[in-house]
Amino acid sequence: MDVIISTLAVFWLFLAIFFILIKRGLWIFSDVSKSLSMFMLEKALGPAIDFVSGRPGSATTAWIIHGFVWTFAASTFTFVGLWLTHDPTALHSFGSWGYNPKSSELIYAGRLTALFGAIGMTVIGTSLHALPKLSGTNLASESNATLVSLLWTLSVLLMFIGSQNSVILGITILPVANLLLSLASIAIAINMVITVSEATKDIPFPGWLILFAVIGNIAAILAVFVSGAYDEGTGQWLLFHLSGGTFFFCGLAGVSLYSASVGSGNPLWSKSLVAFTLFGALVTINPMGSTDSSMVTDLFSLPSSELDATSRDVISGSFLMALAAMPIIAFSANMLVTLRGSDAFVENPDAPGIAELNLGSWMLVPVAIGALFVQTDALGGVNELTGISQSLDLMAIWLVMIPLSLGAALSILPRASGRHQLSENRSRWAYWMMTGGAFLGLLITMMSDFTDMALTESMAEQGASINDELRKVGSVMFYGTVVGAIFHCTNSISGQFRGRLVQSVNTSSTSSISVESYTLTSTTTIRKILASGATLDTEVSPSGQTEEEGSATEL
């Protein structure tokens, strides 16, 4: 049976149905369904909804602050996990409390909290601000979105507990955490769908990226279970990468493109590339992620199966992963040119989040290409590159996804809360600490992985001493990421109480798509005007020039 093609066919069918329902609605049932959905989001929750604030921007602020806290926690778990790889007895004193952490368990906890806590919460938080702005309306229920952030945080906390102790009092923890996460995801999806149903203008492509990120993740889970591939290794592997290509890639692309335009003050360089990024992300298989699908089996309480793909699945899977390089390159190029349009990155290097967005855009392509080779090797059953899979997965998290989500959150948070960060200097130090620590630490750790692979291939009886030294240096360097995460977390939280008030927001680029006016200072071409983001409704204002000699300006 061709698991990949049959599952993808069901997945694409669900996405097509969703798109048609968004564009055409449910006819006479539209008003009834919206009223019932709003009742479920607010009134049905009873007194609980009264404990949260419903002011504009409160939901975005809550989600982003939670995401910053989980970024610090995830970096700490990952650092300790990397340290225990060369010093397994470093935390032996915890044994008196009955806690004996292992390196693999803490790295696993770091991955879970980074993906669903740090990245997931910042992506949703920025989406709750960006999607209403792109739709020309307000968020359907600020109160429900704020309350759901607590449910999501509880699920991530249970994920950490379940990664250390899978069964407590006879209850398997990770499936319970996944159930709470699914309930929160459904609530956020309903909130977003109702929001876009009240849109006053056509939804731009970054808005569609955000919508398909939330709905696509649900569609991926349903597709794998409907097709019956959930108990096969190939189906479990596919679910892991479909969720990565929808919720994480589409979500990051949508909020990053919006934040890059708003933060830099430039319109998106190419709307066609945004559309291509959306289409390509949904019809291909994203290669980034681990070769091990244990996260899927743990969260859904499925029997673990080995990745034993048929020859047709290997061909189709490898082709679709190679094809995913095109939307990845399109997204990266669009981001980089947008950030550098009109020298925005040079003129305003301290703008919140711009540096992080720039880093994530640069690192996306090399990390994705490396992941393509590793995933193709694993899908084909060769398993020669499996040794570097974990380090490459950590690189994708800390050098691509965390910077993109963090950059978008830093750019959006002042606009949502009305206050800047406490210190721009501390934000700048946080960027360099996180970037240097993650890049150097994980690169040196990957060098150690290559050494292990070489020793295994040569069937050496003893490991090389340089290997342990590399892991020590790598873990020490990664500690800079922990310090940078602390700086970002404290700087953002303190800014909500003592930061400068946002005086005014530049509304000329809030559409994230086009410019409202274009000043014509010299002869130009229609192509250059359109390339700047102008549309048929853009006003072109000629600027007068003179050849007379200028004079000094009186002060």
Secondary structure, DSSP 8 states (H G I E B T S, - for coil): --HHHHHHHHHHHHHHHHHHHHHHTTTTHHHHHHHHHHHHHTGGGGGGGGGS--STTHHHHHHHHHHHHHHHHHHHHHHHHHHHTT-TTTTGGGGGGT----HHHHHHHHHHIIIIIIIHHHHHHHHHHHHHHHHTS--S-HHHHHHHHHHHHHHHHHHHHHHH-SEETTEEHHHHHHHHHHHHHHHHHHHHHHHHHT-SS---HHHHHHHHHHHHHHHHHHHHHHTTGGGSHHHHHHHHHHHIIIIIIIHHHHHHHHHHHHHHT---S-HHHHHHHHHHHHHS----S-S--HHHHHHHT---------HHHHHHHHHHHHHTHHHHHHHHHHHHHHHHGGGHHHH-TTSTTHHHHHHHHHHHHHHHHHHHHHHHHHHTT--SSGGGHHHHHHHIIIIIIHHHHHHHHHHHHHHHHSB--S-HHHHHHHHHHHHHHHHHHHHHHHHHHHHHHHHHHTT-SS--HHHHHHHHHHHHHHHHHHHHHHHHHHHHHHHHHHS-B-----GGGTTSS--SEEEE-S---HHHHHHTT--TT-EEEE-----S-------
